Amino acid sequence: MEKLYESGENYLETILLLHLHDNFVRAVDIAREMDVSKPSVSRAMGILRDGGFISIAEDGNITLTESGSEIAERIYERHQILSQWLIDLGVSPETAAEDACKMEHDISAESFRALKEHLRTAHPNISIK
């Protein structure tokens, strides 16, 4: 499996979130959600399909493959954990979400595990994997 760039990870995460709200995800939905052009989405979908991260049905429905789903879920989990951590530090929810989106791609596995453990301790009533 090839390494994805940040933009590819963002597309996969967006597909995951759109799929959670509606089983049918089209390129136009992704363009609207990410505020990017339809040609940009088409190009990205081609790259993700060729990389084995998504499947595109004849009717245009875009779904994540197993490897695409693993990446999307990992990025989404990082986003949630980093957002909560920043909010705990006193950052507004809006800024925390924006900053988490930037950080989620670059944080090391070791630092992320430590951060998750810290949040488990700080929030014993919240279920954190």
N, C-alpha and C positions, 0 to 999 in steps of 0.2 A: 504494500500500500504506500502510495506516495505521500509526502508531507504536504499538508494544506497550508496556505497562507491565511492570514487573519481574515481576509474578505471571504474566503471559502468557508471558514468556520462560522462566520456571521450568517452566511446564506443557509448553512445547515441548521443552525440554531433557529433561524426565522422559519424555516420549513417545519421544524419540530413544533414550534409554538403555534403556527397556523394550523397544523394538523390536529393539535389538541383542541382547537376551537371549532374546526370544521374538517371532516374527513377528506374533502376534496380540495387540494391545493393546486392553484394554477400560477403560471409565471406572472400574470397581471396582479395576483394577490401579493406575491413576493415584492414586486416593484412598488406597489402601493405601501406596503408595510415598511419597506426599507427606504422609501423615497428615492429610488433610483430609476433610471430609464429602462424601458422594456428591452431595448437592445443589450444593455448591460446584463440584465437578468438572463437573456437568451444565451449570451456568451458564457456566463458563469454556469448555467445549467448544462451546457455542452461539456465544459471542463469537468464538472462534478459527475456527470453521467459517464464520461470516458474514464474517469478515475475510479468508478465503481461505488460512488457514494450515494447516488440517487438512481431511481428508475423513473422514466417518463412514459406513461401509457399513451395509447393512440388518441384517447380523448383529452389528453393534456394534463391528466392528474399526475402530480409529482409526489413520489414517496421516497423515503429514506431506505437505503439498503441497511443490512446489519452493521456494516462498518460506518456508514453515514450516521446511523442512529447512535452508535457508541460515541462518536465525536460530538454530535449535537447535544446529547445528554450530559457529557462531561463539561462542555462549555456552559450549558445552562446551569448546571450545578455550581460551577465556579462563579457565575454571575450572581446567583442567589446568595451564596455564602459571602462573597466579597461585598455585595450591597448591604447585607445585614451587619457585617463587621464595621463598615464605614458609618452606617446609621448609628450603631452603638457608640462610635467615637464622636458623635454629634453632628455629622454631615447630614444635610437635608436629603430626603429620599430621592429627589430628582437628581441632585448632583451625585449622590451615591450610585445611582443606576448608571449614569453616564460614565463615571470613573471606573466602575466595575467592568463595564463593557470594554474599556481600554486595557484593564489589568488582567482580565480573564484569560487572555491569550499568552501572556508572558510569565505568569507566576510559575515557579518550579513546583514539581510534585511534592517535594519535601516541605516547602513553605505552605503549600495549600493544605497538606495533611495536618500540620501544626495549627494552622488557622481554624480548620474544622474542629480539631480537638479543643481548642480554646473556646469556640462557640458552643460546643456540647456542654462544657463546664459552665459557661455564662448563661446558657439557656437550657436548663435541664428539661423543661416542658416541651421544647420544640424537637421534633424528630429530625435528626441530622444523620444521614447514612455514614 
